[in-house]
Amino acid sequence: MELIIGTGKTHKLIAKAAAHWLYIVCLNRDEVARVAEEAKKLNLEIPRPLSFAEFKRSRFSPSGVRGFLIDNADLLLQSMCQGVPLEGISLTQETQKNAETDTQA
């Protein structure tokens, strides 16, 4: 798993989704529309993004899915807390190694 931080996060996710035909999961339908529009502006073909609600209800065929990318995961996690502040998260060592490599490049 790759951790993408900083500016241009969604652009990077769209490029990766287009290159590997991965599904992008977004916080809500407004964000789905924003990501789809950004992909169109970039002239990149991606699978139709999913809202988190669609993702939770398995509104996809697992046999045809190569992988998922989560856009703005921090906002998605915060929304799951129903208004209670999310004070922190932990990441596995492998994710941390990938993030260190990505930010040093």
Contacts in CASP RR format, 6 or more apart in sequence:
PFRMAT RR
TARGET T0000
AUTHOR 0000-0000-0000
METHOD contacts of the structure
MODEL  1
MELIIGTGKTHKLIAKAAAHWLYIVCLNRDEVARVAEEAKKLNLEIPRPL
SFAEFKRSRFSPSGVRGFLIDNADLLLQSMCQGVPLEGISLTQETQKNAE
TDTQA
1 92 0 8 1.000
1 94 0 8 1.000
1 95 0 8 1.000
1 98 0 8 1.000
2 16 0 8 1.000
2 98 0 8 1.000
2 99 0 8 1.000
2 102 0 8 1.000
3 91 0 8 1.000
3 95 0 8 1.000
3 96 0 8 1.000
3 98 0 8 1.000
3 99 0 8 1.000
3 102 0 8 1.000
4 12 0 8 1.000
4 13 0 8 1.000
4 102 0 8 1.000
5 99 0 8 1.000
5 102 0 8 1.000
5 103 0 8 1.000
9 71 0 8 1.000
9 72 0 8 1.000
10 34 0 8 1.000
10 35 0 8 1.000
10 38 0 8 1.000
10 71 0 8 1.000
10 72 0 8 1.000
11 38 0 8 1.000
11 42 0 8 1.000
13 24 0 8 1.000
13 35 0 8 1.000
13 69 0 8 1.000
13 71 0 8 1.000
14 24 0 8 1.000
14 35 0 8 1.000
14 38 0 8 1.000
14 39 0 8 1.000
14 42 0 8 1.000
14 44 0 8 1.000
14 46 0 8 1.000
15 42 0 8 1.000
15 44 0 8 1.000
16 22 0 8 1.000
16 69 0 8 1.000
17 23 0 8 1.000
17 24 0 8 1.000
17 39 0 8 1.000
17 44 0 8 1.000
17 46 0 8 1.000
17 47 0 8 1.000
17 69 0 8 1.000
18 39 0 8 1.000
18 44 0 8 1.000
18 45 0 8 1.000
18 46 0 8 1.000
20 66 0 8 1.000
20 67 0 8 1.000
21 46 0 8 1.000
21 47 0 8 1.000
21 66 0 8 1.000
22 46 0 8 1.000
22 47 0 8 1.000
22 66 0 8 1.000
22 67 0 8 1.000
22 68 0 8 1.000
22 69 0 8 1.000
23 47 0 8 1.000
23 48 0 8 1.000
23 49 0 8 1.000
23 50 0 8 1.000
23 60 0 8 1.000
23 65 0 8 1.000
23 67 0 8 1.000
23 68 0 8 1.000
23 69 0 8 1.000
24 35 0 8 1.000
24 46 0 8 1.000
24 47 0 8 1.000
24 49 0 8 1.000
24 50 0 8 1.000
24 68 0 8 1.000
24 69 0 8 1.000
24 70 0 8 1.000
24 71 0 8 1.000
25 49 0 8 1.000
25 50 0 8 1.000
25 51 0 8 1.000
25 52 0 8 1.000
25 55 0 8 1.000
25 68 0 8 1.000
25 69 0 8 1.000
25 70 0 8 1.000
25 71 0 8 1.000
25 76 0 8 1.000
26 32 0 8 1.000
26 34 0 8 1.000
26 35 0 8 1.000
26 49 0 8 1.000
26 50 0 8 1.000
26 51 0 8 1.000
26 52 0 8 1.000
26 71 0 8 1.000
26 72 0 8 1.000
27 51 0 8 1.000
27 52 0 8 1.000
27 71 0 8 1.000
27 72 0 8 1.000
27 75 0 8 1.000
27 76 0 8 1.000
27 79 0 8 1.000
28 51 0 8 1.000
28 52 0 8 1.000
28 53 0 8 1.000
29 51 0 8 1.000
31 49 0 8 1.000
31 51 0 8 1.000
31 71 0 8 1.000
31 72 0 8 1.000
32 48 0 8 1.000
32 49 0 8 1.000
32 50 0 8 1.000
32 51 0 8 1.000
35 49 0 8 1.000
35 71 0 8 1.000
36 46 0 8 1.000
36 48 0 8 1.000
36 49 0 8 1.000
39 45 0 8 1.000
39 46 0 8 1.000
49 71 0 8 1.000
50 59 0 8 1.000
50 60 0 8 1.000
52 76 0 8 1.000
52 79 0 8 1.000
54 60 0 8 1.000
55 68 0 8 1.000
70 76 0 8 1.000
74 86 0 8 1.000
74 89 0 8 1.000
77 86 0 8 1.000
77 89 0 8 1.000
78 85 0 8 1.000
78 86 0 8 1.000
91 99 0 8 1.000
END
